Amino acid sequence: MSDATVEAAEVVLPCSDLSAALPFYMERLGFRLDSISPADAPSAATLSGHGVRIRLERGVDAGPGVLRLRCRDVQRFAGGAAWLTAPNGTRVELVDADLKPVLPPLRPSLVIATMGGDSAWGQGRAGMKYRDLIPDRQGGRFIASHIQIPEAGPVPDYVHFHRVRFQMIFVRKGWVRVVYEDQGPPFVLRTGDCVLQPPQIRHRVLESSEKLEVIELSSPAQHETLADHELELPTATVRHDRLFGGQRFVRHQAGAAQWQPWRTSGFEARDTGIGEATHGLAEAHVLRPRGPGQAQPTRHEGELSFAFVLDGAATLWCEGHDAATLVGGDSCVVPPGLLHAWSECSTDFELLHVGFPGNT
């Protein structure tokens, strides 16, 4: 049988503590990190070296081991079997070499995450701190993280990409220097700026200010972050119109944005351009009150309505629930069909709103 359909072999090993295991495999044994997921609380990592790939994975039963073959065409290999058992008991799994992100069924709920609440900071990849803003993940369809880089200077990042349906980064405080595939030389994102990172675009975080804070929202919640050891950034080509997974890269600069009346009375908004770049899959706006008074109650029928308070304070009213005062750093998800409104907004109130208008 020809081996032309097998792209790589991957040996899966049980691992209960990635933070202790990774330095051993990388520094002592000379493996290099290929991928790690999820970014906010890593539970699996793939490494390569010495002609073999290994995957350290939490929750794997110790035993004969598992050999995973990543195939270009699963149906053409081993008669289309999903898995085989070797004579020594090793389980051989046959998977697609280009795994697509799995989009779980939506389970909408009302979520309020406060800075002083239970959403504690955890350690993520590349020395970054993560705070979980949607603990229930809306059934696994969405993840939103409040990310901090405490120290100024170079960030120990590497060229990487994500297998996602959607991902955006918004700078709440500070600045960060980044570089993206086919988007020209490195540039700085400052407070209020954001980017749409279309699926599988290669990128790297280079350096940041002290106490950088960003908001990252992705779909689905469970997705892989993969290293690209071959590509060097910046690339020689510049293609601002290039599509990645059907989406176009967006760099939104707050200083050049224009404010327009928002569809909910009492607010105005600046459009990040994400709606156009994703062909309506998602949209992202920064909102602020146009004057005193209360916005009219509204509801949505889409997949997601996520809001993060950038500054100031306001009261969120949701039908059938107690009103809640949200301040800078707090966030919420309002499920479809629920009547809600913002009121008692402070003069400096600003809100990042990300919506998925579709209902799939």
Residue pairs with C-beta under 8 A, 6 or more apart in sequence:
1 77
1 78
4 72
5 71
5 72
5 73
5 76
5 77
6 69
6 70
6 71
6 72
6 77
7 70
7 71
7 72
7 97
8 53
8 69
8 70
8 97
9 52
9 53
9 67
9 68
9 69
9 70
10 46
10 53
10 54
10 55
10 67
10 68
10 69
10 70
11 52
11 53
11 54
11 55
11 65
11 66
11 67
11 68
12 54
12 55
12 57
12 60
12 65
12 66
12 67
12 68
13 54
13 55
13 56
13 57
13 60
13 65
14 57
14 58
14 59
14 60
14 61
14 62
15 21
15 56
15 57
15 58
15 60
16 58
18 42
18 43
18 44
18 45
18 56
18 58
19 123
21 56
22 33
22 45
22 47
22 56
25 31
25 47
25 54
25 56
26 32
26 33
26 47
29 49
30 49
30 50
31 47
31 48
31 49
31 50
31 54
32 47
32 48
32 49
32 227
32 229
33 45
33 46
33 47
33 158
33 227
34 46
34 47
34 48
34 53
34 226
34 227
34 229
35 45
35 46
35 224
35 225
35 226
35 227
36 42
36 44
36 45
36 46
36 125
36 225
37 43
37 44
37 45
37 222
37 223
37 224
37 225
38 143
38 221
38 222
38 223
38 225
39 124
39 125
39 128
39 130
39 145
39 225
40 122
40 124
40 130
40 132
40 143
40 145
41 122
41 124
41 130
42 124
42 125
43 57
43 58
43 59
44 55
44 56
44 57
44 58
45 55
45 56
45 57
46 53
46 54
46 55
46 56
47 53
47 54
47 55
47 56
48 54
55 68
60 66
63 89
64 86
64 88
64 89
64 90
64 91
65 90
65 91
66 90
66 91
66 92
66 93
67 86
67 90
67 91
67 92
67 93
68 92
68 93
68 94
68 95
69 77
69 92
69 93
69 94
69 95
70 95
70 96
70 97
71 77
71 94
71 95
71 96
71 97
72 97
74 80
74 82
74 94
74 95
74 96
77 94
78 84
78 94
81 94
82 93
82 94
83 91
83 92
83 93
83 94
84 91
84 92
84 94
85 91
85 92
86 92
99 163
99 224
100 163
101 163
101 164
101 165
101 220
101 222
101 223
101 224
102 220
102 222
103 141
103 165
103 219
103 220
104 139
104 140
104 141
104 220
104 221
105 139
105 141
106 138
106 139
106 141
106 303
106 360
107 136
107 138
107 139
107 140
107 141
108 138
108 139
108 333
108 335
108 336
109 136
109 138
109 333
109 335
110 318
110 321
110 332
110 333
110 334
110 335
110 338
111 133
111 134
111 135
111 136
111 138
111 331
111 332
111 333
112 316
112 324
112 326
112 330
112 331
112 332
113 119
113 131
113 132
113 133
113 134
113 135
113 330
113 331
113 332
114 326
114 329
114 330
115 327
115 328
115 329
115 330
118 135
119 131
119 132
119 133
119 135
119 146
120 131
121 129
121 130
121 131
121 148
122 129
122 130
122 131
122 132
123 129
123 130
124 130
124 145
124 147
125 225
126 155
126 156
126 157
126 158
126 205
127 149
127 155
127 156
128 147
128 148
128 149
129 147
129 148
129 149
129 150
130 145
130 146
130 147
131 145
131 146
131 147
131 148
132 143
132 144
132 145
133 144
133 145
133 146
133 215
133 306
133 308
133 331
134 142
134 143
134 144
134 221
134 306
134 333
137 143
137 221
138 221
138 304
138 333
140 220
140 221
140 222
141 219
141 220
141 221
141 303
141 304
142 217
142 218
142 219
142 220
142 221
142 303
142 304
142 306
142 333
143 217
143 218
143 219
143 220
143 221
143 222
144 215
144 216
144 217
144 218
144 306
144 308
144 331
145 215
145 216
145 217
146 172
146 213
146 214
146 215
146 308
146 329
146 331
147 213
147 214
147 215
147 216
148 211
148 212
148 213
149 155
149 176
149 208
149 211
149 212
150 210
150 211
151 210
152 207
152 208
152 209
152 210
153 207
153 208
154 206
154 207
155 176
155 205
155 206
155 207
155 208
157 204
157 205
157 206
158 204
158 227
159 202
159 203
159 204
159 227
159 228
159 229
159 231
159 232
159 233
160 202
160 203
160 204
160 225
160 226
160 227
160 228
161 200
161 201
161 202
161 203
161 225
161 226
161 228
162 197
162 199
162 200
162 218
162 223
162 224
162 225
162 226
163 199
163 200
163 223
163 224
163 226
164 197
164 199
164 218
164 219
164 220
164 223
165 199
165 219
165 220
165 281
166 199
166 217
166 218
166 219
166 247
166 278
166 281
166 282
166 356
167 196
167 197
167 198
167 199
167 216
167 217
167 218
167 219
168 194
168 195
168 196
168 197
168 216
168 217
168 218
168 272
168 274
168 282
168 284
168 354
169 189
169 194
169 195
169 197
169 214
169 215
169 216
170 193
170 194
170 214
170 215
170 216
170 284
170 308
170 352
171 189
171 190
171 191
171 192
171 193
171 194
171 212
171 213
171 214
172 191
172 213
172 214
172 215
172 308
172 310
173 191
173 211
173 212
173 213
174 190
174 191
174 208
174 209
174 210
174 211
174 212
174 213
175 188
175 189
175 190
175 191
175 208
175 209
175 212
176 188
176 189
176 205
176 207
176 208
176 209
176 212
176 214
177 186
177 187
177 188
177 189
177 205
177 206
177 207
177 208
178 186
178 187
178 188
178 189
178 195
178 203
178 204
178 205
178 206
179 185
179 186
179 187
179 203
179 204
179 206
179 233
179 234
180 195
180 197
180 201
180 202
180 203
180 233
180 249
181 201
181 202
181 203
181 231
181 233
181 235
182 235
182 237
182 238
182 239
182 240
182 242
182 249
183 234
183 238
183 240
183 249
183 251
184 234
184 238
184 240
185 234
186 206
186 233
186 234
187 251
189 195
189 251
190 253
190 254
190 255
191 254
192 254
192 255
192 286
192 310
193 251
193 252
193 253
193 254
194 250
194 252
194 272
194 274
194 284
195 249
195 250
195 251
195 252
196 247
196 248
196 249
196 250
196 272
196 273
196 274
196 277
196 278
196 284
197 203
197 249
198 243
198 244
198 245
198 246
198 247
198 248
198 249
198 277
198 278
199 244
199 245
199 246
199 247
200 244
200 245
201 244
201 249
202 228
202 231
202 233
203 233
204 233
215 308
215 352
217 306
217 354
219 282
219 356
240 248
240 249
241 248
242 248
242 249
246 279
247 277
247 278
247 279
247 281
248 277
249 277
250 272
250 273
250 274
250 277
252 272
252 273
252 274
254 270
254 286
257 270
257 271
257 272
257 286
258 270
259 268
259 269
259 270
259 288
260 268
260 269
260 270
260 271
261 267
261 268
261 269
261 290
262 268
262 269
262 285
262 287
264 295
264 296
264 298
265 295
265 296
266 289
266 290
266 291
266 293
266 294
266 295
266 296
266 342
267 287
267 288
267 289
267 290
267 295
267 342
268 287
268 288
268 290
269 285
269 286
269 287
269 288
269 353
270 285
270 286
271 283
271 285
272 283
272 284
272 285
272 286
274 282
274 283
274 284
275 282
275 283
275 284
280 357
280 358
281 356
281 358
282 304
282 354
282 355
282 356
282 357
283 354
283 355
283 356
283 357
284 352
284 353
284 354
284 355
285 352
285 353
286 310
286 350
286 351
286 352
286 353
287 350
287 351
287 352
287 353
288 349
288 350
288 351
289 295
289 345
289 347
289 349
294 341
294 342
294 343
294 344
295 341
295 342
295 343
296 341
297 317
297 319
297 339
297 340
297 341
298 339
298 340
298 341
299 336
299 337
299 338
299 339
299 340
300 334
300 336
300 337
300 355
300 357
301 336
301 337
301 359
302 336
302 355
302 356
302 357
302 358
302 359
303 336
303 356
303 357
303 358
303 359
303 360
304 333
304 354
304 355
304 356
305 333
305 334
305 335
305 336
305 353
305 354
305 355
306 331
306 332
306 333
306 353
306 354
306 355
307 331
307 332
307 333
307 334
307 351
307 352
307 353
307 354
308 330
308 331
308 351
308 352
309 326
309 327
309 328
309 329
309 330
309 331
309 349
309 350
309 351
310 328
310 350
310 351
310 352
311 328
311 348
311 349
311 350
312 327
312 328
312 345
312 346
312 347
312 348
312 349
312 350
313 325
313 326
313 327
313 328
313 344
313 345
313 346
313 349
314 325
314 326
314 342
314 343
314 344
314 345
314 346
314 349
314 351
315 323
315 324
315 325
315 326
315 342
315 343
315 344
316 323
316 324
316 325
316 326
316 332
316 340
316 341
316 342
317 323
317 340
317 341
317 342
317 343
318 334
318 338
318 339
318 340
319 338
319 339
319 340
320 338
324 332
325 344
326 332
334 340
336 359
342 351
